[in-house]
Amino acid sequence: MLSVLSPAKSLDFDSRLPTRKHSQPRMLDRASELINVMRSKSVAEISSLMDISEELATLNAERYQDFSTPFSMKNARASVLAFAGDVYQGMAAAERFGERDFTEAQKTVRILSGLFGVLRPLDLMQPYRLEMGTKLSTERGTTLYDWWGDQITDQLRADLAESPGPQVLINLASKEYFSAVKPEKLGNRVISPRFEDHDATGGYRVVSFSAKRARGEMAAWLVLERVRTIKAITDFDASGYRYDADASSPDEPVFRRSQS
């Protein structure tokens, strides 16, 4: 069983590290090729390509220039500790994981990345920004989806075969990132939990900020509880969310809460 997450734009390369465990990204050669493509872009081109400010474009142009291999603990950080957005605040791995939990996460969690393809939690990374939905022209096509082709799906399929528990993918990623996975070629069941909050109309809806944190919390919960069955997923109850059987389907369990 594997859970998959999206990366984050916000990064943390300064806080204290709770573990020295680390590994090398398995698609680093392909990442280096992409870095070379991005190094050829001007600040103005990066700004337009990513729809970001000139200041952010300048920062990322510098990151592309500074990107260097091999990765080590001196110039890189484990991905699960480097990403700092809502999902990773919900996950709170630095505060909640012990050494055995990091080992478990390495077996059961994957992070989809526009630059690195598929990251394991302890895979080292350097600061970057390259979203999966970027329309970047390369020798393989006009988008990063073209660039990665079947490689992300192939890697996940191989990882599922070696993961503990049933060969089921728990999709906790955004639509943008999970679109890089081809379920028909994955050959395994995909379960996509949905997190909804009570709204002013009396109904329930997905609130982006809350749902992102909940995805991170579920990913951490799956690790900490060593979840090995599909049925056990419905026991998740962090931050007031509860499984709603009536609103759910077998491949889309819905978790609702009445108050944020």
VEXTIRO-10005 format. One line per field, with one value per residue: chain; x, y, z of N, C-alpha, C, O in turn. Coordinates in steps of 0.1 Angstrom, whole numbers, plus 5000, padded with zeros to 4 digits. Example, Ala and Ser with C-alpha at 12.3 -4.5 7.8 and 13.67 -1.06 7.14 Angstrom:
% VEXTIRO-10005
mol: [A,A]
npx: [5132,5128]
npy: [4943,4978]
npz: [5078,5071]
capx: [5123,5137]
capy: [4955,4989]
capz: [5078,5071]
cpx: [5132,5129]
cpy: [4967,5000]
cpz: [5078,5079]
opx: [5142,5134]
opy: [4967,5011]
opz: [5085,5080]
This chain:
% VEXTIRO-10005
mol: [A,A,A,A,A,A,A,A,A,A,A,A,A,A,A,A,A,A,A,A,A,A,A,A,A,A,A,A,A,A,A,A,A,A,A,A,A,A,A,A,A,A,A,A,A,A,A,A,A,A,A,A,A,A,A,A,A,A,A,A,A,A,A,A,A,A,A,A,A,A,A,A,A,A,A,A,A,A,A,A,A,A,A,A,A,A,A,A,A,A,A,A,A,A,A,A,A,A,A,A,A,A,A,A,A,A,A,A,A,A,A,A,A,A,A,A,A,A,A,A,A,A,A,A,A,A,A,A,A,A,A,A,A,A,A,A,A,A,A,A,A,A,A,A,A,A,A,A,A,A,A,A,A,A,A,A,A,A,A,A,A,A,A,A,A,A,A,A,A,A,A,A,A,A,A,A,A,A,A,A,A,A,A,A,A,A,A,A,A,A,A,A,A,A,A,A,A,A,A,A,A,A,A,A,A,A,A,A,A,A,A,A,A,A,A,A,A,A,A,A,A,A,A,A,A,A,A,A,A,A,A,A,A,A,A,A,A,A,A,A,A,A,A,A,A,A,A,A,A,A,A,A,A,A,A,A,A,A,A,A]
npx: [5008,5006,5007,5002,5014,5012,5038,5051,5050,5061,5091,5114,5145,5160,5152,5158,5170,5152,5161,5189,5187,5187,5183,5190,5174,5157,5153,5171,5189,5171,5160,5181,5184,5161,5167,5187,5173,5157,5177,5183,5164,5153,5149,5125,5112,5109,5092,5069,5063,5057,5038,5045,5059,5084,5104,5101,5107,5133,5145,5141,5154,5180,5181,5181,5205,5222,5218,5232,5250,5268,5240,5240,5240,5249,5243,5216,5183,5161,5132,5106,5110,5117,5097,5071,5045,5008,5000,5022,5024,5002,5009,5033,5058,5084,5078,5063,5073,5093,5125,5119,5094,5101,5114,5093,5077,5093,5089,5062,5051,5049,5060,5048,5065,5072,5098,5114,5100,5091,5094,5108,5101,5126,5143,5168,5167,5172,5165,5137,5114,5090,5062,5040,5020,5031,5036,5059,5081,5099,5122,5105,5079,5052,5046,5051,5039,5041,5069,5074,5059,5052,5068,5065,5042,5052,5072,5057,5042,5061,5070,5047,5045,5065,5057,5044,5014,4982,4983,4975,4969,4968,4954,4964,4970,4969,4947,4962,4987,4982,4974,4996,4998,4989,4962,4951,4973,4986,4976,4966,4945,4931,4925,4908,4906,4883,4878,4856,4840,4816,4793,4780,4755,4744,4752,4779,4813,4844,4870,4898,4922,4918,4914,4939,4956,4943,4949,4976,4976,4963,4981,5003,4990,4985,5011,5020,5001,5006,4990,4975,4953,4925,4900,4906,4912,4890,4888,4901,4903,4912,4916,4888,4875,4853,4845,4820,4797,4775,4779,4800,4819,4832,4858,4861,4863,4846,4852,4839,4835,4819,4826,4853]
npy: [4988,5021,5056,5087,5119,5155,5178,5209,5245,5261,5260,5246,5249,5253,5247,5226,5193,5163,5138,5120,5103,5094,5094,5089,5106,5087,5093,5112,5118,5124,5146,5164,5168,5183,5205,5216,5225,5245,5262,5275,5294,5328,5353,5367,5349,5327,5339,5343,5317,5304,5320,5339,5364,5388,5389,5363,5348,5354,5344,5316,5312,5316,5293,5273,5277,5271,5245,5214,5183,5156,5150,5157,5156,5181,5199,5195,5184,5160,5152,5151,5167,5190,5202,5225,5233,5234,5207,5194,5207,5197,5170,5171,5158,5162,5167,5146,5121,5093,5076,5050,5055,5072,5053,5036,5054,5058,5034,5035,5059,5083,5111,5131,5148,5176,5181,5160,5137,5110,5110,5096,5099,5103,5109,5130,5165,5196,5231,5241,5251,5239,5233,5206,5211,5228,5243,5233,5233,5206,5182,5161,5168,5192,5196,5189,5166,5152,5150,5133,5111,5076,5071,5079,5064,5038,5037,5039,5016,4996,5002,4998,4970,4962,4972,4971,4953,4954,4958,4987,5020,5050,5079,5109,5132,5163,5171,5182,5170,5143,5137,5131,5104,5073,5056,5034,5021,5015,4993,4986,4990,5022,5044,5073,5094,5119,5151,5169,5200,5213,5238,5272,5269,5246,5223,5203,5208,5208,5224,5240,5247,5234,5207,5201,5201,5180,5158,5156,5150,5125,5110,5109,5096,5071,5062,5063,5046,5023,5012,4986,4976,4981,4986,4997,5023,5038,5044,5067,5098,5123,5158,5163,5152,5127,5095,5092,5070,5070,5090,5081,5062,5030,5035,5061,5072,5093,5119,5138,5169,5189,5213,5236]
npz: [5000,4991,4997,4979,4975,4967,4960,4975,4973,4992,5010,5034,5044,5067,5093,5123,5118,5123,5118,5104,5084,5049,5013,4978,4951,4926,4900,4893,4872,4851,4862,4863,4836,4831,4846,4831,4809,4821,4828,4805,4802,4804,4831,4826,4809,4826,4845,4829,4820,4844,4855,4876,4899,4890,4909,4922,4900,4895,4918,4914,4890,4900,4916,4898,4885,4907,4912,4919,4916,4931,4954,4989,5025,5030,5010,5004,5013,5030,5013,5025,5047,5036,5021,5029,5028,5031,5031,5043,5067,5079,5079,5095,5100,5111,5138,5146,5138,5146,5143,5133,5122,5101,5085,5079,5065,5043,5029,5023,5014,4988,4969,4944,4917,4897,4889,4899,4894,4909,4943,4972,5008,5022,5002,4990,4982,4964,4967,4947,4921,4901,4887,4881,4862,4844,4813,4796,4769,4756,4743,4744,4742,4749,4775,4810,4816,4792,4792,4814,4807,4808,4829,4856,4864,4859,4879,4903,4901,4903,4929,4944,4942,4959,4983,5017,5027,5009,4973,4967,4958,4975,4969,4976,4965,4946,4918,4897,4900,4903,4878,4863,4867,4853,4856,4843,4833,4856,4868,4893,4921,4928,4954,4964,4988,5001,5015,5033,5044,5066,5054,5051,5039,5049,5037,5025,5015,4997,5011,5002,5016,5041,5032,5021,5043,5057,5040,5043,5071,5070,5055,5074,5095,5084,5082,5110,5122,5110,5089,5071,5057,5035,5046,5071,5066,5068,5095,5101,5118,5123,5133,5136,5114,5101,5089,5064,5055,5039,5020,5006,4982,4971,4961,4967,4995,5018,5040,5066,5084,5109,5121,5116]
capx: [5000,5013,5000,5009,5012,5017,5048,5046,5058,5068,5102,5121,5158,5167,5149,5166,5166,5150,5168,5200,5185,5185,5185,5191,5163,5159,5152,5180,5194,5161,5158,5193,5181,5151,5174,5194,5163,5153,5188,5183,5153,5156,5140,5112,5106,5104,5080,5057,5060,5051,5029,5050,5065,5098,5112,5101,5113,5148,5149,5141,5166,5192,5181,5185,5220,5229,5215,5245,5250,5259,5233,5245,5233,5255,5237,5203,5175,5151,5120,5094,5113,5120,5084,5066,5031,4997,5000,5033,5021,4993,5017,5041,5067,5095,5074,5056,5079,5106,5133,5111,5084,5107,5117,5080,5073,5101,5083,5047,5047,5056,5057,5049,5072,5074,5112,5120,5091,5086,5103,5105,5103,5140,5151,5174,5164,5176,5153,5133,5100,5086,5050,5037,5011,5039,5036,5073,5084,5111,5123,5095,5066,5050,5042,5058,5032,5048,5082,5075,5053,5048,5078,5060,5033,5060,5079,5047,5038,5072,5070,5036,5049,5074,5052,5037,5000,4977,4988,4965,4974,4960,4957,4962,4976,4960,4944,4973,4998,4978,4972,5008,4997,4980,4956,4949,4986,4991,4973,4963,4933,4933,4915,4910,4898,4878,4876,4846,4836,4802,4793,4769,4742,4740,4758,4793,4821,4858,4877,4911,4932,4915,4916,4953,4961,4938,4956,4989,4973,4960,4994,5010,4983,4987,5024,5021,4993,5010,4978,4978,4941,4917,4889,4911,4913,4877,4890,4908,4894,4920,4910,4874,4869,4847,4840,4806,4795,4764,4784,4812,4818,4843,4871,4862,4857,4844,4854,4833,4835,4809,4833,4867]
capy: [5000,5034,5069,5096,5133,5165,5186,5222,5256,5266,5251,5248,5243,5260,5242,5215,5180,5153,5125,5121,5093,5100,5085,5096,5105,5076,5099,5124,5121,5131,5160,5172,5172,5194,5217,5223,5232,5257,5272,5282,5304,5341,5356,5370,5336,5319,5346,5341,5303,5299,5330,5343,5377,5389,5385,5349,5342,5356,5334,5303,5312,5313,5280,5264,5278,5266,5231,5207,5170,5147,5155,5152,5164,5195,5207,5191,5180,5150,5159,5153,5178,5202,5208,5231,5238,5230,5192,5190,5212,5187,5158,5174,5147,5166,5167,5134,5108,5088,5070,5039,5061,5077,5041,5032,5064,5055,5022,5036,5073,5088,5125,5133,5161,5180,5180,5147,5125,5103,5111,5089,5109,5105,5113,5144,5175,5210,5240,5243,5253,5235,5226,5195,5216,5238,5240,5235,5225,5199,5172,5150,5173,5206,5197,5180,5153,5146,5147,5121,5099,5065,5068,5080,5053,5026,5037,5036,5002,4989,5005,4991,4956,4960,4978,4962,4953,4952,4967,4997,5034,5059,5091,5121,5143,5172,5167,5186,5161,5129,5136,5125,5090,5067,5045,5023,5014,5012,4979,4984,4998,5036,5050,5088,5100,5132,5157,5180,5207,5219,5252,5280,5265,5234,5212,5200,5211,5207,5237,5237,5248,5223,5194,5199,5197,5167,5149,5154,5143,5111,5104,5107,5086,5058,5058,5061,5035,5011,5007,4976,4971,4991,4989,5005,5037,5045,5047,5080,5107,5135,5172,5163,5145,5114,5088,5092,5059,5073,5099,5075,5050,5021,5041,5075,5074,5107,5123,5151,5175,5199,5225,5236]
capz: [5000,4990,4996,4971,4979,4959,4966,4980,4968,5003,5014,5046,5044,5078,5106,5128,5112,5133,5114,5094,5073,5036,5001,4966,4941,4917,4887,4893,4858,4843,4868,4858,4822,4831,4851,4820,4801,4828,4829,4793,4802,4811,4842,4820,4804,4838,4850,4820,4820,4857,4860,4889,4898,4886,4921,4923,4888,4897,4928,4908,4881,4908,4921,4886,4883,4918,4913,4916,4921,4939,4966,5002,5036,5031,5000,5001,5025,5027,5007,5035,5056,5028,5017,5041,5026,5040,5033,5051,5080,5084,5082,5107,5102,5120,5151,5150,5134,5151,5133,5127,5114,5088,5078,5074,5054,5031,5023,5021,5010,4976,4966,4929,4916,4883,4886,4903,4891,4921,4954,4985,5018,5026,4991,4991,4971,4966,4965,4933,4918,4887,4889,4871,4852,4836,4798,4792,4757,4756,4731,4746,4741,4753,4789,4819,4815,4781,4796,4822,4800,4816,4839,4870,4866,4860,4892,4913,4900,4909,4943,4949,4942,4970,4995,5026,5026,4996,4963,4965,4958,4982,4962,4985,4957,4938,4904,4888,4901,4900,4863,4858,4869,4843,4864,4834,4832,4869,4871,4907,4926,4933,4964,4965,4999,4999,5028,5032,5056,5066,5050,5056,5033,5055,5030,5027,5004,4999,5014,4997,5027,5050,5025,5019,5056,5060,5032,5051,5083,5067,5052,5086,5102,5077,5086,5124,5126,5102,5082,5061,5051,5030,5055,5082,5062,5073,5109,5102,5125,5128,5131,5136,5103,5103,5077,5061,5046,5029,5010,5001,4973,4975,4957,4971,5009,5021,5054,5068,5098,5111,5125,5113]
cpx: [5009,5003,5008,5005,5017,5029,5043,5055,5066,5078,5108,5135,5167,5164,5158,5161,5164,5156,5179,5198,5182,5187,5186,5179,5166,5159,5160,5186,5184,5159,5169,5190,5171,5158,5181,5185,5159,5165,5189,5173,5158,5146,5126,5105,5101,5092,5068,5053,5053,5040,5032,5056,5079,5108,5113,5108,5129,5153,5151,5152,5179,5193,5185,5200,5228,5228,5228,5244,5265,5252,5240,5238,5238,5248,5222,5196,5165,5138,5109,5097,5116,5107,5077,5052,5021,4997,5010,5032,5011,5000,5026,5051,5079,5091,5069,5063,5092,5113,5126,5100,5089,5110,5104,5075,5080,5095,5069,5042,5056,5051,5059,5056,5074,5089,5118,5112,5085,5097,5098,5107,5117,5149,5156,5169,5170,5164,5150,5118,5098,5074,5046,5028,5018,5039,5050,5076,5098,5111,5112,5081,5064,5046,5051,5052,5038,5062,5083,5068,5048,5057,5073,5051,5041,5067,5069,5043,5049,5073,5059,5039,5057,5069,5045,5021,4995,4982,4977,4972,4964,4963,4953,4968,4965,4957,4956,4984,4994,4975,4984,5008,4987,4974,4954,4962,4992,4988,4969,4951,4938,4922,4918,4901,4895,4874,4867,4843,4822,4802,4780,4755,4736,4745,4772,4801,4836,4864,4892,4922,4930,4918,4931,4959,4956,4945,4970,4987,4970,4973,5002,5003,4985,5001,5025,5013,4997,4998,4981,4965,4933,4906,4894,4912,4901,4878,4896,4898,4902,4913,4895,4867,4864,4843,4825,4803,4785,4769,4796,4809,4831,4857,4872,4855,4857,4844,4848,4835,4825,4815,4847,4875]
cpy: [5012,5046,5079,5110,5143,5172,5199,5233,5261,5256,5255,5241,5248,5253,5230,5202,5170,5139,5128,5111,5100,5090,5094,5095,5095,5081,5112,5128,5128,5145,5169,5177,5184,5207,5224,5230,5245,5267,5280,5294,5317,5343,5359,5358,5328,5325,5343,5326,5298,5309,5335,5357,5376,5385,5370,5342,5343,5346,5320,5302,5309,5299,5270,5265,5271,5251,5223,5193,5166,5154,5149,5160,5178,5204,5204,5186,5169,5157,5161,5163,5191,5210,5213,5237,5232,5215,5188,5196,5202,5174,5159,5163,5150,5165,5153,5121,5106,5081,5058,5044,5066,5065,5036,5041,5061,5043,5025,5049,5077,5102,5127,5147,5164,5179,5166,5135,5119,5104,5102,5100,5113,5109,5128,5152,5188,5219,5242,5247,5249,5226,5217,5201,5226,5234,5243,5226,5219,5190,5161,5155,5188,5207,5188,5166,5145,5142,5134,5108,5089,5063,5069,5068,5040,5025,5033,5022,4993,4990,4998,4976,4952,4965,4968,4964,4951,4962,4977,5011,5043,5073,5103,5133,5151,5166,5170,5175,5147,5126,5130,5110,5084,5055,5032,5014,5010,4998,4976,4994,5012,5040,5064,5093,5115,5138,5169,5187,5212,5233,5259,5276,5252,5222,5210,5203,5210,5222,5234,5236,5236,5209,5191,5194,5183,5156,5145,5146,5128,5104,5100,5096,5072,5053,5054,5049,5022,5004,4998,4970,4983,4995,4998,5020,5045,5049,5061,5090,5120,5148,5172,5157,5131,5108,5088,5081,5062,5082,5093,5065,5042,5028,5056,5076,5089,5109,5137,5156,5187,5213,5225,5238]
cpz: [5000,4990,4988,4974,4968,4967,4971,4974,4980,5007,5027,5045,5056,5091,5110,5122,5123,5130,5104,5083,5060,5025,4989,4957,4930,4902,4886,4880,4850,4849,4864,4844,4822,4837,4840,4811,4807,4828,4816,4792,4809,4822,4836,4815,4815,4844,4842,4821,4832,4862,4874,4887,4894,4897,4923,4912,4890,4907,4922,4897,4888,4913,4910,4884,4895,4920,4910,4922,4923,4950,4979,5013,5037,5021,4997,5014,5021,5023,5017,5045,5049,5024,5030,5039,5034,5042,5043,5065,5087,5087,5094,5110,5111,5134,5156,5147,5142,5140,5126,5118,5101,5079,5072,5063,5041,5023,5017,5016,4998,4974,4951,4927,4901,4879,4888,4899,4903,4932,4966,4996,5022,5014,4992,4979,4974,4962,4950,4932,4903,4889,4878,4860,4842,4822,4793,4780,4758,4744,4732,4744,4746,4767,4797,4819,4803,4785,4804,4816,4809,4828,4853,4873,4868,4874,4903,4913,4906,4924,4950,4951,4954,4983,5004,5024,5012,4986,4958,4967,4965,4977,4971,4978,4950,4924,4895,4888,4898,4885,4856,4859,4859,4850,4855,4832,4845,4873,4885,4911,4931,4942,4966,4976,4996,5013,5026,5045,5055,5063,5054,5050,5040,5048,5034,5014,5007,5000,5012,5008,5037,5044,5024,5032,5060,5052,5039,5063,5081,5063,5064,5094,5097,5081,5101,5129,5119,5095,5071,5054,5046,5039,5066,5079,5067,5088,5111,5108,5130,5125,5130,5124,5107,5090,5075,5050,5035,5018,5002,4990,4976,4972,4961,4985,5012,5036,5056,5082,5098,5114,5122,5126]
opx: [5018,4993,5021,4993,5025,5030,5030,5067,5078,5076,5107,5135,5179,5173,5164,5149,5172,5156,5178,5206,5176,5194,5183,5173,5178,5163,5157,5187,5188,5156,5167,5194,5173,5154,5181,5188,5158,5162,5195,5173,5165,5136,5116,5093,5090,5082,5057,5041,5044,5034,5024,5059,5085,5118,5124,5115,5136,5163,5160,5157,5187,5204,5192,5206,5239,5235,5234,5238,5274,5258,5244,5230,5233,5248,5217,5202,5160,5134,5103,5088,5117,5107,5077,5047,5024,4995,5008,5037,5012,4996,5027,5052,5083,5099,5070,5060,5100,5109,5127,5097,5083,5109,5104,5070,5075,5097,5065,5030,5068,5039,5070,5052,5077,5092,5126,5116,5074,5108,5087,5115,5120,5161,5148,5167,5172,5155,5159,5111,5103,5074,5050,5030,5012,5042,5052,5074,5108,5102,5110,5071,5074,5044,5058,5058,5040,5066,5092,5072,5040,5055,5077,5052,5038,5068,5072,5041,5045,5075,5060,5035,5057,5075,5040,5017,5003,4987,4971,4980,4953,4974,4942,4972,4954,4965,4959,4990,5002,4975,4984,5017,4976,4980,4956,4961,5001,4996,4969,4949,4948,4910,4929,4890,4902,4868,4871,4844,4818,4811,4771,4745,4725,4742,4777,4796,4839,4862,4898,4929,4940,4923,4935,4967,4963,4947,4974,4995,4975,4975,5008,5010,4986,5003,5029,5017,4991,4996,4989,4966,4934,4904,4886,4912,4902,4869,4897,4887,4897,4905,4890,4855,4871,4838,4818,4805,4786,4764,4800,4797,4840,4866,4882,4844,4867,4838,4852,4837,4823,4809,4854,4887]
opy: [5014,5045,5079,5113,5139,5170,5201,5231,5266,5244,5267,5229,5248,5254,5224,5200,5168,5130,5138,5110,5110,5080,5106,5084,5095,5074,5121,5139,5138,5155,5181,5188,5193,5218,5236,5240,5255,5279,5291,5301,5317,5335,5355,5357,5322,5318,5340,5323,5290,5306,5335,5361,5366,5378,5365,5332,5334,5340,5313,5291,5302,5293,5260,5254,5266,5244,5225,5191,5172,5164,5137,5169,5186,5216,5210,5185,5170,5167,5172,5168,5201,5222,5206,5245,5225,5210,5179,5190,5199,5167,5150,5158,5141,5161,5150,5110,5115,5081,5057,5038,5065,5065,5032,5036,5062,5043,5019,5051,5074,5106,5124,5157,5155,5176,5161,5123,5123,5099,5101,5110,5124,5111,5136,5147,5191,5214,5243,5246,5256,5214,5219,5196,5232,5222,5253,5214,5226,5190,5154,5147,5195,5219,5179,5156,5133,5131,5126,5097,5092,5054,5060,5062,5032,5015,5026,5016,4984,4981,4993,4970,4941,4963,4958,4974,4947,4973,4976,5013,5044,5079,5107,5143,5147,5157,5162,5171,5139,5115,5126,5103,5091,5044,5021,5003,5002,4991,4964,5004,5013,5040,5068,5097,5122,5132,5178,5180,5215,5241,5253,5280,5248,5211,5216,5200,5210,5230,5226,5227,5229,5200,5180,5184,5175,5145,5134,5137,5119,5092,5089,5087,5063,5041,5043,5042,5011,4992,5001,4961,4994,5007,5006,5028,5057,5056,5066,5091,5126,5149,5181,5156,5124,5115,5086,5083,5058,5081,5099,5060,5047,5026,5062,5081,5096,5102,5146,5148,5194,5223,5215,5239]
opz: [5008,4984,4990,4976,4959,4979,4972,4971,4977,5008,5031,5046,5056,5100,5101,5121,5132,5138,5096,5074,5060,5027,4990,4956,4925,4893,4879,4877,4843,4842,4861,4840,4814,4832,4839,4805,4801,4829,4816,4783,4819,4824,4842,4816,4814,4848,4848,4821,4832,4873,4883,4876,4894,4895,4925,4913,4886,4905,4925,4895,4883,4913,4912,4882,4892,4927,4899,4933,4917,4956,4979,5010,5045,5023,4987,5025,5010,5030,5017,5051,5056,5024,5040,5047,5044,5053,5051,5075,5099,5097,5102,5122,5119,5143,5167,5153,5144,5129,5114,5108,5090,5067,5060,5053,5030,5010,5008,5013,4997,4976,4945,4934,4893,4868,4880,4902,4906,4930,4969,4994,5025,5016,4995,4968,4986,4956,4941,4942,4894,4891,4866,4849,4833,4819,4787,4780,4762,4736,4723,4746,4747,4772,4791,4822,4804,4781,4801,4819,4818,4836,4862,4884,4876,4880,4912,4923,4913,4931,4961,4961,4959,4994,4999,5020,5003,4989,4948,4976,4960,4979,4973,4984,4950,4920,4886,4878,4892,4881,4845,4854,4857,4849,4860,4829,4846,4879,4889,4904,4938,4938,4970,4973,4990,5021,5018,5055,5044,5067,5061,5056,5037,5053,5043,5003,5019,4992,5019,5010,5040,5051,5025,5033,5066,5057,5040,5067,5088,5067,5065,5100,5104,5083,5105,5138,5121,5096,5062,5046,5051,5041,5071,5088,5070,5092,5122,5104,5140,5115,5123,5123,5115,5081,5085,5039,5024,5006,4992,4989,4983,4979,4958,4986,5010,5044,5049,5092,5088,5110,5124,5126]
